[in-house]
Amino acid sequence: MLDHLLTVIREEHLAEQLYHSLVGLEIEEHRIDQHGRLSRRPHPRQLGSRTIHPYLQTDFTESQLEVITDPNPNIGGTLDQLDTLQTVAYRSLAGDDRIWPLSMPPKLDETDLQFIRNHFERPAIKPYREHLIHKYGLKHGCMTGVHVNYSLPDPVIHRLYSHYTQEFPTLVAFKNALYFRLAQNFVRYQWLLTYLFGASPIAEAGFFDPVPAELQHPVRSIRNSRFGFVNLPKEQVGYESLSGHLAQLQAMIDAGTYFSAHEFYGPVRLKGQTSAQNFLTGGIRYLELRDFDNTPFTPNGVSRHALYFLKFFMIYLLTQPLPENIATALATARLKNQTVALEDPLQATQYQAEGEQIFAAMREMAKQLNAHTEQWENIDDLEEVLMHPELTPAAKLVAKMHEGSLMKFGQAVARQWYHERISAPTLLPRLTQVTATTQRFVMAALQAGVRFYQVRDEDGADLLMFTFAGVTQVLQERDMQVGDPNQRLHELFPDLPSGDQGTIV
């Protein structure tokens, strides 16, 4: 199945389109107070209603922000939007609130946990939250991470399908085969991403009681280990086949083991349908990749390097054939990822030789697909990280520890990031091509939950498009030169809520 895929991609000249696969981001991060504890302030009211907000949501705790970008074919565009949304979030913080930069939460005491349990302002999902607390405890839900939503360009899928019509009766079946191969290979090679980007080497004192023997020393990624943000050992859903994966997931839901599909914490989620049964007929539309820890070394929680590597790595995974005994291969891969996640971050991984082989294969693919200079440089840089473990995020964090803790480091980074954003000479630094008044209008729109896009008319003139509840307004700069942006937004979008209504679907 799907034989000679790399040859077809090369002969059909599809590499450039694959380089522009769509990437969207979901960044989870906590608000903290001046003492480095999880903030007890309510969700910022300036950020509109969580019932409808497309960009700025919350998760398990009221302090846990979730910053969500639109899918974008360009990494630069994705990061520009992420930076703008992060700036909006920062500029909406109340009092002394700051953003915690690490996946593992700051130190939690009993009063913190009691506050988390008793303060939750979204009744619609409270039953789900109570289910999670009962099963996993409060601390489990306080871990954060970066989720990458990845999709192949539809024209590429259609072009490839023309070569495989004898193997697949429908386009949906072919698309599912492509995406599920990606998912399976992502699981097979997850260990490499855990090595390169793992950034949760320790938990603060009291998070584990008692501390497992494997965590008595720093590791590469607690979050991606069996002690991290994972399902219980007997509640795993496998990736041996698409039909089996969907059947297991649905069985977990039907039995009440999982509250819903949202409780599946595997490294890859299939996305694009409202229920597991619909994927076979409606098709997978994108994948949610869940391996990445928050990085404290770039102000938006994810690095440009990581995303560029991921894009090229996904093409590599797409072209890799699956082994005959996929069940054995996946079981081995899960154990391998556990091993890497719990390795000493200052030591070479025991799978370094295999990693070198992967990079060599990626270099060969890069030659065949005429990779760009930036892609070559990215491969060079990350192969250097493979060879030198002290360059990994986890190892860098170990160097920042003070008396077995990252509290001082996390607070210092939080203060630095806040100061840099708030003291910037422009309101939204990635929108410097528009006036200050227009930036204020855009910020008000994003705070309120209005979707915002930069577009051009047929003459190439820059326009700004705003969308809410099925209403779209395309504005020129003169349309936004108003005294009160919020009043103007409510004139344009009469159904826009004026504040957080306290519920979410």
FENLIN-V964236 format. One record per residue. N is the residue number from 1. RES is the residue in one small letter. D_LAST is the distance of its C-alpha to the last C-alpha in whole Angstrom. Layout:
BEGIN
n: [N | N]
res: [RES | RES]
d_last: [D_LAST | D_LAST]
END
This chain:
BEGIN
n: [1 | 2 | 3 | 4 | 5 | 6 | 7 | 8 | 9 | 10 | 11 | 12 | 13 | 14 | 15 | 16 | 17 | 18 | 19 | 20 | 21 | 22 | 23 | 24 | 25 | 26 | 27 | 28 | 29 | 30 | 31 | 32 | 33 | 34 | 35 | 36 | 37 | 38 | 39 | 40 | 41 | 42 | 43 | 44 | 45 | 46 | 47 | 48 | 49 | 50 | 51 | 52 | 53 | 54 | 55 | 56 | 57 | 58 | 59 | 60 | 61 | 62 | 63 | 64 | 65 | 66 | 67 | 68 | 69 | 70 | 71 | 72 | 73 | 74 | 75 | 76 | 77 | 78 | 79 | 80 | 81 | 82 | 83 | 84 | 85 | 86 | 87 | 88 | 89 | 90 | 91 | 92 | 93 | 94 | 95 | 96 | 97 | 98 | 99 | 100 | 101 | 102 | 103 | 104 | 105 | 106 | 107 | 108 | 109 | 110 | 111 | 112 | 113 | 114 | 115 | 116 | 117 | 118 | 119 | 120 | 121 | 122 | 123 | 124 | 125 | 126 | 127 | 128 | 129 | 130 | 131 | 132 | 133 | 134 | 135 | 136 | 137 | 138 | 139 | 140 | 141 | 142 | 143 | 144 | 145 | 146 | 147 | 148 | 149 | 150 | 151 | 152 | 153 | 154 | 155 | 156 | 157 | 158 | 159 | 160 | 161 | 162 | 163 | 164 | 165 | 166 | 167 | 168 | 169 | 170 | 171 | 172 | 173 | 174 | 175 | 176 | 177 | 178 | 179 | 180 | 181 | 182 | 183 | 184 | 185 | 186 | 187 | 188 | 189 | 190 | 191 | 192 | 193 | 194 | 195 | 196 | 197 | 198 | 199 | 200 | 201 | 202 | 203 | 204 | 205 | 206 | 207 | 208 | 209 | 210 | 211 | 212 | 213 | 214 | 215 | 216 | 217 | 218 | 219 | 220 | 221 | 222 | 223 | 224 | 225 | 226 | 227 | 228 | 229 | 230 | 231 | 232 | 233 | 234 | 235 | 236 | 237 | 238 | 239 | 240 | 241 | 242 | 243 | 244 | 245 | 246 | 247 | 248 | 249 | 250 | 251 | 252 | 253 | 254 | 255 | 256 | 257 | 258 | 259 | 260 | 261 | 262 | 263 | 264 | 265 | 266 | 267 | 268 | 269 | 270 | 271 | 272 | 273 | 274 | 275 | 276 | 277 | 278 | 279 | 280 | 281 | 282 | 283 | 284 | 285 | 286 | 287 | 288 | 289 | 290 | 291 | 292 | 293 | 294 | 295 | 296 | 297 | 298 | 299 | 300 | 301 | 302 | 303 | 304 | 305 | 306 | 307 | 308 | 309 | 310 | 311 | 312 | 313 | 314 | 315 | 316 | 317 | 318 | 319 | 320 | 321 | 322 | 323 | 324 | 325 | 326 | 327 | 328 | 329 | 330 | 331 | 332 | 333 | 334 | 335 | 336 | 337 | 338 | 339 | 340 | 341 | 342 | 343 | 344 | 345 | 346 | 347 | 348 | 349 | 350 | 351 | 352 | 353 | 354 | 355 | 356 | 357 | 358 | 359 | 360 | 361 | 362 | 363 | 364 | 365 | 366 | 367 | 368 | 369 | 370 | 371 | 372 | 373 | 374 | 375 | 376 | 377 | 378 | 379 | 380 | 381 | 382 | 383 | 384 | 385 | 386 | 387 | 388 | 389 | 390 | 391 | 392 | 393 | 394 | 395 | 396 | 397 | 398 | 399 | 400 | 401 | 402 | 403 | 404 | 405 | 406 | 407 | 408 | 409 | 410 | 411 | 412 | 413 | 414 | 415 | 416 | 417 | 418 | 419 | 420 | 421 | 422 | 423 | 424 | 425 | 426 | 427 | 428 | 429 | 430 | 431 | 432 | 433 | 434 | 435 | 436 | 437 | 438 | 439 | 440 | 441 | 442 | 443 | 444 | 445 | 446 | 447 | 448 | 449 | 450 | 451 | 452 | 453 | 454 | 455 | 456 | 457 | 458 | 459 | 460 | 461 | 462 | 463 | 464 | 465 | 466 | 467 | 468 | 469 | 470 | 471 | 472 | 473 | 474 | 475 | 476 | 477 | 478 | 479 | 480 | 481 | 482 | 483 | 484 | 485 | 486 | 487 | 488 | 489 | 490 | 491 | 492 | 493 | 494 | 495 | 496 | 497 | 498 | 499 | 500 | 501 | 502 | 503 | 504 | 505]
res: [m | l | d | h | l | l | t | v | i | r | e | e | h | l | a | e | q | l | y | h | s | l | v | g | l | e | i | e | e | h | r | i | d | q | h | g | r | l | s | r | r | p | h | p | r | q | l | g | s | r | t | i | h | p | y | l | q | t | d | f | t | e | s | q | l | e | v | i | t | d | p | n | p | n | i | g | g | t | l | d | q | l | d | t | l | q | t | v | a | y | r | s | l | a | g | d | d | r | i | w | p | l | s | m | p | p | k | l | d | e | t | d | l | q | f | i | r | n | h | f | e | r | p | a | i | k | p | y | r | e | h | l | i | h | k | y | g | l | k | h | g | c | m | t | g | v | h | v | n | y | s | l | p | d | p | v | i | h | r | l | y | s | h | y | t | q | e | f | p | t | l | v | a | f | k | n | a | l | y | f | r | l | a | q | n | f | v | r | y | q | w | l | l | t | y | l | f | g | a | s | p | i | a | e | a | g | f | f | d | p | v | p | a | e | l | q | h | p | v | r | s | i | r | n | s | r | f | g | f | v | n | l | p | k | e | q | v | g | y | e | s | l | s | g | h | l | a | q | l | q | a | m | i | d | a | g | t | y | f | s | a | h | e | f | y | g | p | v | r | l | k | g | q | t | s | a | q | n | f | l | t | g | g | i | r | y | l | e | l | r | d | f | d | n | t | p | f | t | p | n | g | v | s | r | h | a | l | y | f | l | k | f | f | m | i | y | l | l | t | q | p | l | p | e | n | i | a | t | a | l | a | t | a | r | l | k | n | q | t | v | a | l | e | d | p | l | q | a | t | q | y | q | a | e | g | e | q | i | f | a | a | m | r | e | m | a | k | q | l | n | a | h | t | e | q | w | e | n | i | d | d | l | e | e | v | l | m | h | p | e | l | t | p | a | a | k | l | v | a | k | m | h | e | g | s | l | m | k | f | g | q | a | v | a | r | q | w | y | h | e | r | i | s | a | p | t | l | l | p | r | l | t | q | v | t | a | t | t | q | r | f | v | m | a | a | l | q | a | g | v | r | f | y | q | v | r | d | e | d | g | a | d | l | l | m | f | t | f | a | g | v | t | q | v | l | q | e | r | d | m | q | v | g | d | p | n | q | r | l | h | e | l | f | p | d | l | p | s | g | d | q | g | t | i | v]
d_last: [39 | 39 | 42 | 44 | 40 | 42 | 45 | 43 | 40 | 44 | 46 | 43 | 43 | 39 | 39 | 38 | 35 | 34 | 34 | 32 | 29 | 25 | 24 | 21 | 20 | 17 | 19 | 18 | 20 | 21 | 22 | 26 | 28 | 32 | 33 | 31 | 28 | 25 | 24 | 23 | 22 | 19 | 17 | 19 | 18 | 20 | 17 | 15 | 12 | 9 | 6 | 9 | 11 | 12 | 14 | 14 | 11 | 12 | 12 | 14 | 16 | 16 | 18 | 17 | 16 | 15 | 17 | 16 | 19 | 19 | 21 | 25 | 28 | 30 | 29 | 31 | 28 | 25 | 27 | 28 | 24 | 23 | 26 | 25 | 21 | 23 | 25 | 23 | 21 | 25 | 26 | 23 | 24 | 25 | 29 | 30 | 27 | 27 | 25 | 26 | 27 | 27 | 25 | 27 | 26 | 28 | 30 | 28 | 30 | 30 | 29 | 26 | 25 | 25 | 23 | 20 | 20 | 20 | 18 | 14 | 13 | 9 | 10 | 6 | 7 | 11 | 12 | 11 | 13 | 16 | 16 | 17 | 19 | 21 | 22 | 22 | 23 | 22 | 23 | 22 | 19 | 20 | 22 | 21 | 21 | 21 | 20 | 21 | 20 | 23 | 24 | 28 | 29 | 29 | 33 | 34 | 32 | 34 | 37 | 37 | 36 | 40 | 41 | 40 | 40 | 42 | 40 | 37 | 37 | 34 | 32 | 29 | 31 | 32 | 29 | 28 | 31 | 31 | 27 | 28 | 31 | 30 | 27 | 30 | 32 | 30 | 30 | 34 | 34 | 31 | 34 | 35 | 32 | 32 | 36 | 35 | 32 | 31 | 31 | 30 | 34 | 34 | 32 | 33 | 35 | 33 | 30 | 32 | 34 | 37 | 36 | 37 | 40 | 39 | 37 | 40 | 41 | 38 | 37 | 35 | 31 | 30 | 27 | 28 | 30 | 30 | 29 | 26 | 23 | 23 | 23 | 26 | 29 | 29 | 25 | 26 | 25 | 28 | 28 | 32 | 31 | 28 | 28 | 29 | 26 | 23 | 25 | 25 | 21 | 21 | 23 | 21 | 18 | 20 | 22 | 20 | 21 | 18 | 14 | 13 | 14 | 12 | 15 | 18 | 20 | 22 | 24 | 23 | 19 | 20 | 17 | 17 | 16 | 13 | 16 | 19 | 21 | 20 | 22 | 25 | 25 | 23 | 23 | 22 | 21 | 21 | 21 | 19 | 22 | 22 | 25 | 26 | 26 | 26 | 29 | 31 | 33 | 32 | 30 | 26 | 26 | 27 | 30 | 32 | 34 | 31 | 30 | 33 | 34 | 31 | 31 | 35 | 34 | 32 | 34 | 37 | 34 | 34 | 38 | 38 | 39 | 38 | 41 | 42 | 41 | 37 | 36 | 39 | 38 | 34 | 35 | 38 | 35 | 33 | 36 | 37 | 34 | 34 | 38 | 37 | 34 | 36 | 39 | 41 | 40 | 43 | 45 | 45 | 42 | 44 | 43 | 44 | 47 | 44 | 42 | 45 | 45 | 42 | 43 | 46 | 44 | 42 | 45 | 46 | 43 | 43 | 47 | 46 | 43 | 45 | 42 | 42 | 44 | 41 | 40 | 43 | 43 | 39 | 41 | 44 | 42 | 40 | 43 | 44 | 41 | 42 | 46 | 45 | 43 | 43 | 41 | 38 | 35 | 36 | 39 | 39 | 37 | 39 | 42 | 40 | 40 | 41 | 43 | 40 | 37 | 35 | 34 | 37 | 36 | 32 | 33 | 36 | 33 | 31 | 33 | 35 | 31 | 31 | 34 | 34 | 31 | 32 | 36 | 35 | 38 | 35 | 31 | 30 | 32 | 31 | 31 | 35 | 36 | 35 | 36 | 35 | 34 | 32 | 30 | 29 | 27 | 26 | 24 | 23 | 21 | 20 | 19 | 17 | 15 | 17 | 18 | 22 | 24 | 28 | 30 | 34 | 36 | 38 | 41 | 39 | 38 | 35 | 32 | 29 | 26 | 23 | 20 | 17 | 15 | 18 | 21 | 23 | 26 | 28 | 30 | 34 | 34 | 36 | 33 | 32 | 35 | 33 | 34 | 30 | 28 | 25 | 27 | 27 | 24 | 23 | 26 | 25 | 21 | 21 | 18 | 17 | 16 | 18 | 16 | 13 | 12 | 11 | 7 | 4 | 0]
END
